[in-house]
Amino acid sequence: MMVDFTLAQVGKNLSEAMRLLGDGQRELETGTEIRRFSRTSIPGPLQGDGQDVATILHLVHNLLHEEEENEDQPSRHRMQNVGEQGHMALLGHSLAAYISVLDRERLRKLTTRILSDTTLWLCRLFRYENGSACFHEDDRDGLVKVCRLVINDRYEEYASEGYAVLTSKQPVIYQSASCRPGLGQHLCSQLGLPLSSLCTVPCNTIFGSQHQMDVALLDKLIKEDIDAGKLPLLLIANAGTPGAGHTDKLGRLKDLCDQYNMWLHVEGVNLATLALGQVTSAVMAATRSDSMTLTPGHWLGLPAISAVTLYRHEDPALSLAAGLTSSQPVEKLRALPLWLSLQYLGHNGIVQKIKHATTLSQQLLQKLKSLASIKTSGVVSPIPPISGASLRDVLGSLMLSIVEDENNSPVVLFKFSQEMSAASSGGSVEGYCAGEKEVLDTFNRWLGEQLAQLVPTSGVDVVELDDEGICIRFSPLLTAAVLGTQQEDVEELVEKLTELVPVMSSTMSLRQDFREESHRHSASLTYVEEISWPGLGAVRYKPQADGMDESRRKQELEKINSELLRKLQDLDTDIIFSTGPEFGAEEDCIFVGMVTDDVDVSELVDTIAALGRDIEESGRLLENMTEVVRKGILEAELQLQKANEEKLMEEGMLRQLPLVGSVLNWFSPVESSIQGRTFNLAAGSLDSTEKTYSTMAQTDRPSQQETPTSSSKRMPGQRLFRRSGASSDSLSETSSIGPSDEKTQEESTTVSSSIHPTTSAPEPEEDSLHLASDASPEKVQESCEHTHDTHVEPGEASEERTPEGQEEEQSRR
């Protein structure tokens, strides 16, 4: 079989390029890549001699992964795993460039064959008979061209008169409130229509899914526009809304469009299920539409594949004028990558990929129904009393519609929803207290981010809906083929979900307790209402601001709270303390993260308040230290001078002489009545050393033991802020202190005793020796011993001036 040499070379070069990029990716993962290029080493001007293909591909690889190389840890975001079918799509782009240089006749025949084959395969695959296809890069361009086709069809003089003919009857385009954001505005801007030509139809409010277009209201709006002299032009419906994945009542909408001579365009992810053997009636109705947009690149995991708009229209001239077809053969080459990929996968391979995605959705949906505090999509608003028609018939059709939407949609929506009161058991928003819906949205956003981080191959993301609020979406038709999602990934997703939900439930339940405990310490703590924080809550320590100006008060507030946060983060606990959201409105706050159900909230708040007071008192002591030391030195000099004078009057002049004094002291020793002095930094005063010497022998007495606190009563292995009645399982998860960890346990006890001040009155000598607010006995003893070593004797000053007399006195003694 003869093969074009250039064609074979194209495939060889592509394979070599993919191999080089793949080897570079593996070298980056193993850390053996030699980083030859960086942003700073890229040459500015173009090199004169040129470079080989391998060098250029290495440069491309380094540019793609430059940020990952600069990070200490490998990035979680990886490139799409391009399989063999992806290689075929990439080969199609290379072949399109090669084919475009053929002579015009050969190019025309080849492009016509590629376009006709691809159109035929897609129409048969998605049950769209007698249709034509338009291939476009932007998935919105097909709808723009369809709108242009309908305008040319409904306004016969549009081709010659232009937009002037639109003034006689203003065209109206109808879209659902659940359609893609910005789609209608994009249409108006591309077609040159005013925004008044766009009509957004609300969704159901009483019956049916709240994400489906209200057909009765649409009928009413069309009649009003006709009475106003407008021309209903086109209706955009959804077979799988972007947010919830629900399908509009396409059969009724098609009948309505036929009644008013309107064009029906359908788009959505659920159109992929038309390739399956069994299709729901709601999605099957899309085959009756006038046009629909498909995105096979997302569904099949094909990179850089064009979107396709299938349509039915008999006039090829209008299709050419609207841009749906092109007379340029090169434009038809957009179908080449898809043409190659469809042949590579085959009919069975395409159906298998779509079926695999729908199976993953059903697997997750069934597992979510068994989880407590997890609410899936399909719940509707409460139904008001109905008169006239049979209530049973209405409810029967309504529940059938809900079950069909929920069980057959390849999009799964779920959210964390905890019942906080008896009134909220029905799922109504009125059952929640003020601000709780926003708090639930915050928790669900955190849950979605955690699941996406823990199980990245699942492809879950966070969406915000008008009625349900923040939800987690699992849409495998858009992500499974790209990320390679398997059933094991769904199992892991459910496993992580079962681990996170109990923590969220306990945190939600303890938020009110945390608020009440913070209000109990209102003298020193301020509770901060931050609904955007997914955690227990936030507090701010407020210092005593008597006599401070506003700038000094803010500076003190920031200083104390930052130091308080640092100390809380150093504690041996599983609770996370942080500064809160990155772009939060509140500053200088302590944000407490998620907690388990065995957390003692009262102890937690007491610890925060006690640590804050310790920091505030220590700060004040340091601020006054300079003045205290200066005054203490002056007082010490005066007392030492006075003591020397008293010693001189008591012992006489002769005893002060170096030689005579030694002889007199040898024959007639004199016991001095002058006492030593010790400087108390905490009190800022000079005290006598008599009390210090009298208590030196009692430093090891039993009364010096720790005052019993909550930490001394803590069970072995129990960490901070845990209730003693917690289960052994939760205790073992948070701590593993055993007999070999006695040192760590003692250190934890010491830290806890310093956090919680003792309630008994301290000893007098201990109170005079405190340099800060830490009241642990070990530190008291160390401070006392240090003070004994550094006390001042009144005779030392005079003895330093007479070294000879001191030596003689020591020799005499």
HELIX and SHEET records of a PDB file:
HELIX    1   1 PHE A    5  THR A   30  1                                  26    
HELIX    2   2 ARG A   39  SER A   41  5                                   3    
HELIX    3   3 VAL A   53  LEU A   64  1                                  12    
HELIX    4   4 GLU A   66  ASN A   70  1                                   5    
HELIX    5   5 GLU A   84  ILE A   99  1                                  16    
HELIX    6   6 ARG A  104  LEU A  125  1                                  22    
HELIX    7   7 ASP A  141  ARG A  154  1                                  14    
HELIX    8   8 TYR A  158  GLU A  161  1                                   4    
HELIX    9   9 GLY A  162  THR A  167  5                                   6    
HELIX   10  10 LEU A  183  LEU A  191  1                                   9    
HELIX   11  11 LEU A  195  SER A  197  5                                   3    
HELIX   12  12 VAL A  215  ASP A  227  1                                  13    
HELIX   13  13 LEU A  250  GLN A  259  1                                  10    
HELIX   14  14 VAL A  269  ALA A  275  5                                   7    
HELIX   15  15 SER A  281  MET A  284  1                                   4    
HELIX   16  16 ALA A  285  ARG A  288  5                                   4    
HELIX   17  17 PRO A  296  LEU A  300  1                                   5    
HELIX   18  18 PRO A  316  ALA A  322  1                                   7    
HELIX   19  19 PRO A  329  LYS A  332  1                                   4    
HELIX   20  20 LEU A  333  ALA A  335  5                                   3    
HELIX   21  21 LEU A  336  LEU A  368  1                                  33    
HELIX   22  22 LEU A  391  ASN A  408  1                                  18    
HELIX   23  23 ALA A  422  GLY A  426  5                                   5    
HELIX   24  24 VAL A  429  GLY A  431  5                                   3    
HELIX   25  25 GLU A  436  LEU A  454  1                                  19    
HELIX   26  26 PRO A  456  SER A  458  5                                   3    
HELIX   27  27 PRO A  476  LEU A  483  1                                   8    
HELIX   28  28 GLN A  487  ARG A  520  1                                  34    
HELIX   29  29 GLU A  550  GLN A  569  1                                  20    
HELIX   30  30 VAL A  601  GLU A  651  1                                  51    
HELIX   31  31 LEU A  654  GLN A  656  5                                   3    
HELIX   32  32 PRO A  658  PHE A  667  1                                  10    
HELIX   33  33 GLU A  690  SER A  694  1                                   5    
HELIX   34  34 MET A  696  GLN A  698  5                                   3    
HELIX   35  35 PRO A  702  GLN A  704  5                                   3    
HELIX   36  36 SER A  728  THR A  734  1                                   7    
HELIX   37  37 PRO A  739  ASP A  741  5                                   3    
HELIX   38  38 GLU A  742  ILE A  755  1                                  14    
HELIX   39  39 PRO A  764  ASP A  767  1                                   4    
HELIX   40  40 PRO A  777  ASP A  789  1                                  13    
HELIX   41  41 PRO A  794  ARG A  801  1                                   8    
HELIX   42  42 PRO A  803  ARG A  812  1                                  10    
SHEET    1   A 7 SER A 132  HIS A 136  0                                        
SHEET    2   A 7 ALA A 307  TYR A 311 -1                                        
SHEET    3   A 7 SER A 291  LEU A 294 -1                                        
SHEET    4   A 7 TRP A 263  GLU A 267  1                                        
SHEET    5   A 7 LEU A 231  ASN A 238  1                                        
SHEET    6   A 7 PRO A 171  SER A 176  1                                        
SHEET    7   A 7 LEU A 198  VAL A 201  1                                        
SHEET    1   B 4 ILE A 374  THR A 376  0                                        
SHEET    2   B 4 VAL A 412  PHE A 416 -1                                        
SHEET    3   B 4 GLY A 469  PHE A 474 -1                                        
SHEET    4   B 4 ASP A 461  LEU A 465 -1                                        
SHEET    1   C 4 LEU A 525  VAL A 528  0                                        
SHEET    2   C 4 GLY A 537  TYR A 541 -1                                        
SHEET    3   C 4 ILE A 590  VAL A 592 -1                                        
SHEET    4   C 4 PHE A 577  SER A 578 -1                                        
SHEET    1   D 2 ARG A 677  ASN A 680  0                                        
SHEET    2   D 2 SER A 685  SER A 688 -1                                        
END                                                                             
